[in-house]
Amino acid sequence: MSESIISSVVQWIGSQLINEATFPFGVKDQVRSLQADLEYIQLYLRDADQKQALEGEDGPFSLFTKEIREIAFRAEDVIDTYILKVASGDTDDGNILSKCARYFYGSPHVYNVGKEIDAIQSDLRQAFDRLQTFGVTRPAALGEGSSSSNPLSLRPQQDALLTYAHIDDEYVVGLDDDVRNLVRRVTNSSEEESVAAWVVSIVGAGGAGKTTLARRIYNNIEVKNHFDQKVWITISQQWNRGNLLVDLLRQTGGIRDEERNPTQAWCQREIVEKIHHFLSERRYLVVLDDMWATDAWDAICSALPRCRGSKVIITTRNKDLPPHADWNCIIHEPPLLTEEQRWDLLKKIAIDGRHTGVADIARLEELGRDMTRKRGGLPLAIVTLAGLLRTKYRLDEWEYVNRILSSKLLKLKGPAHYGKSVYETFQLSYLDLPYYLKPCFLYLALTPEDAEIPTGMLTRMWIGEGFVTHDPSSDGNESLEDLAEQFLLELIGRCMVQIARRSDSTGKVKSCRLHDLMRDFCMTKAKEQCFLKVFSPTTQSDSAMTISASPQLRRATIHRDGSIPVSSCSNLRSIVQLGKSDLFSNSRGGFLRESTVLLTLRPICENFMLLRVLLLFGIKTNDGCLPEQIGNLRHLRYLGVIDTNIVSLPESIGNLSNLMILEYENVDTMAPECGQLPNALWKMKQLRHLYLPFFSTPTPLSVPETLMLHTLQSLTTLWGIQGGNWMKTQMATLSPCLVKLGIRRISSQEQLDAVFDCPSLKPASRLLHLRLEWVNSAAEMQNTEPFRNNCQYLRKLLLFGKIGDELSLCFPHNLVRLKLLRTQLKLQDPMAAAGKLRHLKVLMLQGESYLGAQMTCDMDSFPQLEVLELECMPNLEEWRVEEGAMPRLKKLIISCDRLRRLPEGLKFINSLQKLHIYMMPFRFCCRVRGEEDIWYQGRARRRRGRDFHIIQHIPNVTFGHVTNKDEHESDYEYI
């Protein structure tokens, strides 16, 4: 890890040399000399880090690497403090008096920083002399490849990165019998089984595959068809009853749009009653994952009615919990993997798909079987080992790993709740990480247990931290964002990070998570390295004491109502304040469910002046504002203000000249109004990503008429900005580097026409994602040709507003996602133009996008379409689907209340897995109903809907709210 720290400091110093003109006289030369010394000693730290990791935390190498870390931190502090002091006396006037003032103000700081750098370099030389007495060698210059004597080298695995985009979300062996058995038990509707055994409990050690087994049952087709309602709730060790109930209410559909913050309007008793009433009318399945204590069950069970056919699945490590929940519950303990299953699992991850000779494969199998025998039967240990071996392409590398596992080098003491094999495998996987991945991995310790981590936010924070930089030997064509995504994919490919969600259109990873054992390991390592510390209400009593005793601590994350430690430790580079545990929030405007303490943000800005990253997520402040003092954080590179009640940004935000990412999203809908976006963004010339609230208060964040953005030529994301007269002059001057552009509330025809002046909508643009909203204006899009002709790289297009019927509707050829809302097309069937898009995977036609009565999907149209949503098209009566259309469709959602019947052509789409029908007349739903027994004309008869033959091949058919509950016999056929 010392190599990673030194590398990070070297890169940071280099960026300051490039970006700062505040190094006068010989100071810049001294800083360059210091940078060179650090780079040189970094070459030796790779060997030292490996020896320290193998000997433990008490050996001589541990003391040495700790000393090097302290020197590197000192160097970083000296330079950052110097820049901050000089910047505080700087002015932007540019006249001779200002320059003289800056000279005299900076002179004493120049003298002091020079002396401190001399002292640091002297300490580095002494440390280097001691290093050589330990027998540490220089393995290779950075970027030079690996040493054959040490196959566990920390080189970038660029070849492996190419395959990581296609890795499985979950690797499973040996669960088929368990799944079949438990599916039979939960779907058994007999009186004896369904009433007596209400709870099914999966019990086992951490890493035994409990959650994987539960997820396989939850997603089983037979289970989906059997239950009317399915809910998945993750409990974890730290839970809150109100949050659990709100999650349950949300997943059961009990929260309407106007009730986005129910905990403020209802008491918990009312929420329990709503859930109980809703579920009592349905056959439901509720999964309570990772439940630790009996009081967690007691907190939620009153909301779950014990009705026939319904089931609750609990996954837990606590063997005392299942009998407490239900004295007659079904208890299932997943067995450990057999020797053959261990090898199958390792082979599936580490070997399958390789182009390797037969002899090599035989030797790999021999080594692999030997290693899996040493790891025991816990699936998590085998998966992690396989993720490590996946990056090893030579036999000698596998042999080296096997020798390490056979030796006593990894027999380190782990936490009591770890299996020994799991902890040792985690340790070896961490040791094998390239130096550039170790800080990225440790950064994941900041997230709450079992939380989904949005990958976009995570990789942008990595960039803000300085973890992601261009390799000096590379051509620099890859963006920082692409490199960060590759880093994440490599961690996923090594099975150290799990995929939580993928994009349904691009297949990219949208969110990830850590297994709770891996998170514990990650937090332990982060604490050892003074990399990061988590503060939560359970540790708050000793927070100040701990922080005071750790002056090297670089990052602090505060969960829920923990307080920010402001008494000391001014050297923090990152503060992450999480007022809610759900980082992957799709709430439209903040859904503030957890934070109860009103925070004062001014102390952060006054006590932590060296911050580079500040994330405020799900918090509430006492005044709903960011303080003016935010402008004092001159080193800030990432600022996230997400799901908060902060309704305005101060003018001083323009002082953040190093800011690269500003994420200001999801303002709390309970706030009365938002302020105005300050006309100071033009000063932040390093800005790469600007996210503003697409969904906010009824009075949204307004934009000044004279807003200037022309200086932001590094901008790649401009998302959520409100339209205005600024568009007339600024659209043509926007950065040509934009890959993501979203403008809301365009209010005039002139503003809408100005959109096409944007350089990113001109030929050779690299725009990937475009969203335009003009639904509440009289404007009308009169030309879509530029989309098709100029935006060849565009992948996602969302148009919310009227499109002229007289123009020829056309879209970019490479679209994978298209959404139309309120486009009010009358004469043109959107299916005709969209059906020609050969790469389209998701199509959403919503809210008066089409006003015609008929719609047709022609033969061979939509060859790649997987998701289709048809909602709120008020005049649509007939929809035709020809045979051969949409051959890959998987999911179909319909909510068009005048549609008479489903198209006959759906019966030809064998790929269709899910059909959801909601807000449709009762008669429409009757026509597609399956077989049922009734009493008809004095005798028992069996009947089904007349259109049931169209959908009988679809495994999962669900119905939402039904309207006009009248029934006609003509809608059925008797069999």
N, C-alpha and C positions, 0 to 999 in steps of 0.2 A: 504493500500500500504506500510505502514511502516513495517509491518510484512514481506512483500516480500523483502524490502530493507535489513532489518536485516538478513533475511535468506540468501540472496545473499552474504552479507559481511561475514557471518559465514562460508559459504561454501568456499568462496575465501580464507579466512584466513586458513581454514583447508587444502586446496590444497597447500598453500605456506609452511605450516608446513611439509607436506609430501615431496614436491618437492625441497625445498630449504635447503641447508646445510649451510646457511649464518647466522644462529641464534646462536651465541656462548654464553658462560657463562649462565647467568640466563635469557637471552632475550627470549629464546624459552619457558621457563616456564611462563614468563610474557604474552607472546602472547597466550599461551594456557589458562591462567587465564582470559584474555580479551575475548577470544572466548567463554568460559563458561558463563561469565557474559552476553554477548550478547544473547546466547542461552536461558538463564533464562528469560530475559526480553522479548524475542520473544514470550514466552508462554502467556504473558499478552496483547500483542499488537493486537491479533486477536479481542478481545472484544473492545479495544480502537479504532481500525480501523473502526469497524462497527458503533460505536457510533459517531465517527467523520464524517463518510460518511452520516449518517442520519441527523446530526445537521447542516451540511454545513461547509464552509471554514472559518467562523468567530468565531466559538465557542472555548471553552477551550481545547477540545480534539484536534482540529486542531493545536493549538499552541504547545500542548504537542508532538503530532506525528511529527511535524516539528522539534522540539528540538531533538527528538530521531534520526530522519533522519540525522541531522547535526552531531551528535556524531558518528553515524555509519560511515558516510563519512570521518570524521576526522580519525577514526581508520584505515579505508582502506587506506587513503592517507599516514599516518605515516608509515605503514608497507610496502606499495609499494615503497615509496620513499627511505626507508632504504635499501630494497633489491636492488634497482636500483643503489644507491650510492656504496654499497659494490661490486656489480657486475661490476661497471665501473672500479674498481681497481683490479679486479680479473684477473688472468692469468691461462692458462691451462698447464703450464709447469710441475707442479707436483713436482718440486725440493724444497729443504729446503728453499732456498732464496725466492722463490715465496710465500711459506707458511708464512714466516716471514713478507714479505711485505704486504700480505693480513691481517695479524694479526694487524700490526701497523696502516694500513690504516683504518681498521674497528673499532678500539677501540673508537675513538671519536663518531662515529655514534652509537655504542652500548650504550654509556652513554646517548646520546640525546634521542634515541628511548625509553630507559627505563623511562626517566622522562616524556616523552609525554604519554606513556601508563598509567603511574600512574595517570596523570591528567585526562585522558579519563575515567578511571575506577571510579575516584572520581565523575566526572560529571554524570556518569551512575547511581551511588548510589543515588545521590541527585534527579535525574530524577525519579528513581524508588520510592523514598519516596513520591514525589508529585503525582505520578501515583495512589498510593493507596488512597490518599485523594479524588480522583475523583470517587471512588467506582468501579474501574475497577477490574474485577475478572479474575482468571486463569481458562479458560474453560476446557482445557484438554491438556495433553502433546501432542506434535506433533506426529501425526500418531495414536492417540488413538481413533479415531472415533468422533462422534458428540455428542453434548449435546442435550438432548431431550427438554430442555427449549429454545433452539434456533435452530429450524429446518433449518435456513439458514446458516448452518455451512459450512466451507470452506474445506470440506474433499475431497480427490480424489474420483472421480466417476469411479472406475475401472470397475464395472459391466456395466456401460453405454458405456465404451470404446469399448466393444465387438461389439456393434451394429453400431458404428459410421462409420465403413468402408462401410456400405451399405445404408447410408442416401441418400435421393434424392438430386440432385443438385439444384432443385428449387421446392418449394411448391406453388401450384396455386389452387385457387378456384374462382368461379364467373366470369371467363373471357371467357367462351365458346361463349356466345352471341356476346361479343365484337370482339372476334377473327373471328367468322363467318362473321360478318358485314364488318369488315375491309378487310378480305381476298376477299370478293366479290367486294369491292370498288377498291382494287389495281389490281385485275385481270380482271376487266371489260375492254374489248377492244373496246367498242363502241366509235364512233367518239366524241360524246358529253362528255363522261366521261374521256377518255384517254387524250384528248387535253386540255379541260378546267380545269380539276383538276389534275395538275401535282404533287402537294405536298399534302401529308397526314400528318397532325400534331397531335401528341398525347400530350396533355397539362394537367398538373396536379402538385400537390404539391410533395415535396420530400417524397418518401416512398409510393406513391400512386400506384406503379406497372407499370409505363410507360415503363421502359426498359423490364420488364417481358412480357408485352403485345407485344411490338415490336419484341422481340425475338421469341415469339410464332408465329407471322405472318411470320417472316423471315424464320423459320424452317418448316413452313407448306408445306406439300407435294404438294398441288395444286399450291402454290406460286413457289416452286422449279421448277415445270414443266412448269410454265407459262413464267418465265424469263430466258433469255439466260445468264445473268450475274448478280450476287448478290454481294454486297459490304457492309460491316459494318464498320463504322468509329465512334470512340468515340471522342467527341470534348472537353468537360470539360470547366472549367472556364478559365484556362490558356492554350492557344493553340498557335501554330505557323503555319503560312500558308504553309511554305515550308514542314514541317513535315506532315501536312494533305494531301498535294498533293502527297508526296512520298508514304504515306500509300495507297492512292487511286490508284496510279499508280501500286504499288506492287500487290494489290488485283485484279486488272484488268489484271494482267499478262503482264504488259508493261515493266518489268525489266528482262532482260536476265542475265544469270550467269556472263557474262563479264561486266555487268553494275550494279554491286552491290552497287555502291555509286553514284547514278545519280546526286545528288545535286552538286557534284564537277565537273560534266561534262556538265550539262545542266542548263540553267536558268529556272526560274519558268514559263516563257512564253512558253518555249518548252515543259515542263511537262504538262501544261494545254492543249496545242495543241495535244499532244500524247493521253491524256486521252479522250479529246473531240472526236478525230478521231476514237478511239477504240470503245467508247460507242455509237457513232452515227450509227454504223453498227449493233447494237444489241438492243434487248429489255432488259432494265436493271432495277434493283431495288437497290437503295442506301439508307441505313439507316444511318442517322446522329444522333447519340445518345448523349443526355445530352448537347444540345446546349443552351448556356446562352444568347448570345448577337447577335444582327442583323449583326454586322460586321463580325462575324464568317461565317454567311451565305454568305455575300458579298465576302468573301475571297475565297470561294470554288465553288460558283454557276457557274462561267464562264467555269468551266471544265465539267459541266453537260449539255449535249445537251437536249433540250426539244423536244423529238421525241415521236411519237405516241406509246402508250402502255407502256412506261417507267414511273417509279414512284420514288419519293423521300419521305421517311418517316423521320420525325423529331420528336424527343422527347425533350420536353422543359418545364421549369416552367414559362417561359416568355410568357404571353398571347399576347404581342405585336409583337412577332416574326413571327408567321404564316402568318398574312396578309402582312408583309413585304416581305416574301419569295414568296408568290403567292396570289394575291388578291382574287382568287377564290378557295383557298385551302380547303380541307376537314379537319375540326377540330373535334377531338374526345377527350372528357374528361372522363377518366375511373371513374365510380361511386365508392363511398365509399362502403365498404362491408356492407351488411345487417347483422342484428343480427345473423341470422341463418348461413350465410356464415362465420362470424367470428368464431363461434363455430366449424363449419366444419373444418376450417383451423387449429385451435388450436388442435382439436381432432386428425387430421391427423398427426400432428407433435408430440404431447405430449402423446397421449394415445394409438393410434392404435398399436396393437401387444403386448400389456402388458397382463400378466397373473394376472388379478385382479378380485376379487369377484364381483358379480352383484351389491351388496349393495354399495360397494366402488365405482364402476363405476357410479352409480346414484348420489352419493355425489360429485364425481369428476366433473360430468357434471354440477351440480348445482353451484359448485364453479367456474368452467371454464366459464360458461355463465355470471356469475356475474362479473368476472374479465374482460372479453372481452367487456362488456358494458362500463366499466370504461376506456377502451383504445381507444374508438372511432373506426372509420372504416378504418383507414389507414392500409393496409396489413403489412407494415414493423413493426409497433408496435405489431401487433398480432403475427407475426412470431418470433420476438425477445422474447416476453413473453412466447410463446410456447417452444422455445429453453431452457429457464430457467426452465420451469415446467417439461420438459423432464427428468431433472436430479433429480426430486423429486418423491420418490417412496411411500411416506406415506401421509395419509390424513392430519395429523397435519402439514406437510410441506406445502401443498397446502393452508391450512387455514392460516398459518402464512404469506404466500405471499399475500393472499387476504386482511389480516388485514393491511399489509404495504401499499398496493395500496389504501385502504380505508382511511388511516390516512393522516395527513398533513406532515408526515415525509419526503416524497419524493417531496414535492411541492417546488422544487428548481428552481432557475432562470436559464433558458437555453438560448442559442443564439436565436436571433429573428427569424431566418429562420426555427427553429425546430417547429414541432407540440409539444404541451405540453405532450401529451401521449407518443410520441416517445422518448422525452428526459427522461421522468421519467422511462420508460421501460429500456432504455439504462443504466440509473443510477442503477437501481435495478439489472440488469444482471451483471454489473461490480462489484457491491458490493458482489454478490454471487460467484464470481470467487474464486477458491482456490488460496492461496497465491502464489503457484508456477506458476499459469497461468497469473496472473496480469502483470508481466513484459513482458511475451511473447505477450500478447495482445497489450500493450502500444508500443511495438517495431514496430508494424505494422504502426505506425504513420510516420515512416521514408520514406514511399513510396509515389510517386506522386499520385495525384487524378486519380481514375479509372485505375490504373496500375495493370496489372497481376503480381503476385509475384511468382517466381519459388519456389516451396516448398522445394526443396533440398537445395538451397542456403539459404533460410530463416532458416531452422532447423539447418543448420551448423553454421549460425551466432548465433543462440540461444546457441549452444554448446560453441562457442567461447566466448560469453558473460558470461558463467557460469550459465545460467538459468537452464540448464539441468544437473542434477547430480543423482547418484544412491542414493536411500533411504537407510540409514544405516541398516534399519530393513529388507531389501529385500535380496534375495539370490544373486543379482548382475548378473543374467544370461542374462538379457536384455541389449542390447547395448545402448549407449547414443543416437544413431541415432533412434533406435526403440522407446525410451522414448520420444524423440522430436516429432516423428511422431504421437504418442499417444496424446501429448499435442495439436498438431494442430487439430487432429480429434475431440478432446473434444471442442475446440473453434468453430469448424464447427458444431458439434452436438448441441451446444448451440445457433446456428444461429447468432453468432456474426461475423463470417467470412464466406464468400461465396466461393463455388467451381467455378473456372473458367474453368479448363480443367482436364480431367482424361486421364490416359494412356490407349490406345486402347488394350493393351495386358494384363495388370495386373489389370486395374480398379483403380489403386492408383491415388490420387490427384496429378497432375503435377503442377498446379498453382492455386492460390487463389486470392481473392480480398476483399476489404472492400466496402460496400455501402458508397456513398459519405457522407451521414449523419453520419454513424457510424465512418467514418474516421475523420470527424470534431469533434465528441465526443472524439475519441481516442486522437487526437492532444490536445484538451483542457485538458484532464486528464494528459497527458504526461507533458504538460507545468506546470500544478499545482504542480506536484510532482518533478519538476526539473529533470525529467527523460530524456527528449529529446526535442530539439528545431529544427525546420525546418528553413533553410535560403534559400531564393530564391531571384531572381532579384527584386521582388516587395517589399521585406523587407530589401534589402541590405543597404539602407541608414542608418538604425539604428542598424545594426547588431553588430558592435563593442561595442556600448553603452550597448546593451542588454546583450551581453555576459559578459562584465566587471561587470555588476550589478548582475550576477548570478554565483558566484564562485562555487556553488554546482552543476552546470549543468554537467551531466555525458556524454551526447551524443549529437552530432550535425550532422545533415544531410543537405547537400548543394545541391540544385536542379539546374540543368542546369548551367548557367554561373555565379552563385553566387560565391563569393570568400570565401576561408577558413579563419576564424578569427584566426589570429596568435598573436595578440597583448597581449592577456591575457588568463585566464582560462586554465592553464596548467594541470588542473585536469581531463580533458576530458578522458573518457575511450574508446569512439568510435567516429570515423569520417566516415561518408558515403558520398562520393562525387559522385553525379549522373549527368553525362553529357548528359543523354538521359532518356526519360520517359518510354521507352518500355523495362521493365526489362525482359520480356519473349521473348528474341530475338532468332530466329532460323537462323540468318544470318551466313553464312559460312565465318568466318573471319569478323572482326568488321565492322559494318555498321554505321559509325559515322554520325548520321543525325542531332544532335542538338548542340553539344558542339562547340563553336566558339572561346573560349578563350584558349590560350596556358597556361597551369598551370606550376608552379614551385613547385615541391614536397618537396624540401629540407626543407622549413620552417616547414612542418608537423613533420618531423623526429627530428627537433631541438627544437620544442616548446611543443610538446605533448608526453612527454617521458613515460607517464603512459598508453598509448593506449593498449587496448586488441583486438580491432577490427578495421580494416582499410579496407574499400571497395572503390575501384576506378573503377567506372563503366561508360563506354562510354565517357571517358575524352581524351583530347589530352595534351601532355606535350611538352615543347619547345625543349627537346633533345631526346625524345623517350626512356628514360631510367629511371629506378628506381635509386635514389641516393644511394651512398655507406652508407649514414647515416641511411638507413633503419635498419641496424644492431644494432642501438642504442635502438630500441624499444624492450627491453628485456622482457616486459610483454605481447607482442603481441601473441595472440592465433589464430586469424583469419586474413588472408591477402588475399583479393580478388582483382585481377587485370584483369578486364574482358572488352572486347570490347574497347580496348585502342590502342594507337600507341606505346606502350612500347614494345620494341623488345628484351630486354635482362634483365636478373636479375643479380645483383652484387654478388660478392663472399661473401660479408659481410652478406648475407642472412642466412648463416650458424650460425650466432650469435644468431638467434632467437630460443633459446633452449626450449622455452615454446610453440612454434607454433604447433597448432594441425591441422590447415586446411590451405592449400595453393591452391587457385584457380587462375590459370594463364591461361586464355582462350581467344580465338577469337582475335588474334592479327590483327590489321588493314591490309587489303590486299594491301593498297596503300604503305605500307612501303617497301623499297627496299630489305631488308634482315633481318633475325633475328640473334641474337648472339648465344652464346653457354650456355647451362645449366651449372651453376657452380657446380663443384664437391665438394659441401659443404653440400649437403642435409643430409649426414650421421650424421651430428652433431645435427640435429633436431629430437631427439629421442622420442619426444612426438607426432610426426606427425601421424595423422590418415588418412587424405585425401590429395592426391596430384593430382591436375588436371593441365594438360599441354595442349597446343593448338593442337587439332587434325587437324584443318584447319587453316593455317597461310599463310605466304608469300611464293612466289616461292622458296625462300631459307629458309627452316623452321628452327626452333630452334634445333640446333645440340646438341648431347650428347657426353661428353668426353669418350674416349675409356676406361678410368680407373674409370668410375663412380662407386661409392660405395653406396649400398642401404641396406646392410646386417644388419645395426644397427637399422633400422626402423621396429622393431618388433611389433609395435602397428598399423602399416599401414593397413587400410581396403580398401582404394581406391588408385589405381595407374592407372591413365587414361591419355592417349595421349602421353606417353613417346615414343621417337623415338628409333627404334631398333639400335643395334650396337654390337661391340665386347664385350661390357660390359655384354651382355646376357650370354656369355659362362661361366662366373664365378659367376655372381650375381643371375641368375634366380633360382638356387637351394637354395639360401640363403634368398629369399624374405620372408616376413612375412606370416606365415600360416593363419593369420586372414583375408587375402584378400577376399573381397566379390565382388569387381569390378575391372577388369583388362582390360586395352586397350593398345595395342602396335601398333604403326604405322611404316611404312617404314622399315619393316624387309627386309634386303638386301641380305641375303645369306641362303643357305640350312642349314648351321651349326647353324645360329641364330634361324631359324624356328624350328629346332629339339630341341634346348635348351629350347624352351617354355615349353615342356613337363617335364622338370626338376623342374618346379615351384611347391612348396608344395601345392598350391591351385589346382593343377591338379592331385594330388595324391588321393588315396582312403581316404574317410571321410572328404574331403574338403567341405568348406561352400561357394564356389564361386557361385555367383548368375548371374553375367553379364560378358561376355567375348567377346572382339573384337580384332581381329588380322588382320593386313593388310600387304600383301607382293606382291601387284599387280605389282610393277615395278621391280621385281627381277626374277631371273631364278629359284627360289626356288619352290618346289612343296610339298604340304602336302601329306605325304605318309601313314598316319595312323590317323584314326578318332576314333579308339577304346577307347583311354583314355577318350574321351568326354563321351561316353556312360557308361563306366565301373566305372569311378572315380567321375564324376561330377553329382551326383544324385540331387543336389539342383539347378543346373544351370537352369535359367529361360530365359535368353536372350543370343543368340549366333549370332555373326556377323563375317563371314569369307570372306575376300576380297583377293583372290589370287587363283592360280591354285591348284586343288586337283587331285591327280592321279586317272586315270580311272580304274586302275587295282585293287584298293582296294575296299572293300565292304563298301559302304557309310552307316554310322550309326550316330545317334545323341542321346543326352541324352533324357531319356523318359519324363522328366518333363518340357521340353521347352514350353514356351508360345509365344516366338518370335524368328523367324529364318530369317536371311537375308544372301543371297549368292550373291557375286558380282565378276565377272571375274574368277569364279572357273573353267570354260571351260570344264565342263563335256560333254563327247561325247557319251559314251556307256551306262551310267547310267542315267535313268530318275529320276531327284531329287524328283518328285512327289511320287515315289514308297517308298523311305525311309521316306520322310517328312509326307506322309499320314498315317503312323503308329503311329505318335505322338498323343496320346489321349488328351493332354492338349493344343496343339498348337492353338493359336488364331490369330497370324499374321504371314504371310509368304510373303517374298519379294524375288523374283528371278529377278535379274537385271544385265544389262551390261555383256553379254556373260557368264552368270552363267551356261547356258546350250546351247550346240552347236548342239544338235540333231534336227531332223525334226519332230518328233512326241512326244507327251506327253499325259499321261493318268492319270486321277483321278479315281481310282477304286471304286466300290461300297463299302459303309461304311467307306471310308477313310475320314480323316479330320473331326472327329465328333464335334470338338469345334471351327473350324476355322471361324473367323469373317471378316478378312481382307486379301485379296489376291492381290498382285501386280506382274504383268508379264511385264517386260520392257526390250527392247533391246536384245532379243534373236534372232540373225540374221538369223538362219536357220529354225526356227520353222514355219511349214506350217499347221500342223494339231494338234488340241487339243481335246481330247475326255474326256467327263465327263459322267460317268455312273450314272444311277438313284440311289439315296441314298448317293451319295458323297456330302460332304460339306453341311450338312443340316442346319447349323447355319450361313452360309455366309451372311454378311450384305453389304460389300463394295468390289467392283472389279474394278481394274485399269488395262487397257490393252494398251500396246504400242509395238507391235511386227509386223513390217511392212510386213513380208512375210506370216503372218497368213491369211489363205484363208477365213475363216468364223468362227463365234462363234460356240462353241459346242452345239449340240442339247440338251444336258443334263442340260443346264442352266435353261430351262423352268421348271424343277422339283424343283428348289431351291426357295421356296416361301418366304424365309426369306430375300432375296436379296433386299436391299433398294436403293443402288446407284451403277451405272455403269458409269465409266468415260473412254472414248476412246480418245486417242490423238496420234498425229504423226503417223496416219494410212492412207493408201491410200483412196482416195475418193470413190472408188468402194466398199471397205469394209464398209465404213460408209453408203453408199446408201443401202446396203443390210439390214441394221437394222433400216432404217428410218421408221417413222410412216406414217400414211395416209396423202396424200396431193392431191389437185386438180390441174390438168394440162390440157393443150390443146393438144390433141393427135389425129393425123390422121383426122383433120377437125372437131373434136367434143370434148366436155369437158369429161374428164375421171378422175377417182379417182384411185390412185395407192398407193402401199406401198412396202417397201423393202421385199425381199423374206425371209429374216430371222427375220422379225419383230415379228413373233409369238413366237420366242425364248425369247424375252425381253419385251413383252407387259405387263407383270405383274410387271415389275420393276418401282417403282414410280418416280425415279430420274435418268434420262439418260442424260449425257452431253458429248459434243465433244470438244476436243481441236484442236490444229493445224492440218490441213488436208493436205496430200501430193498427188501429181499425180492426178490433178483434171480432170480426164477423166471419162465419164459416159457411161454405157452400159444398154440397155433396158433389157438385161437378168438378171440384178440385181433387177428388180422390178416384181411385179405381179399386175395385174389390177383387180379391184373389182367393 
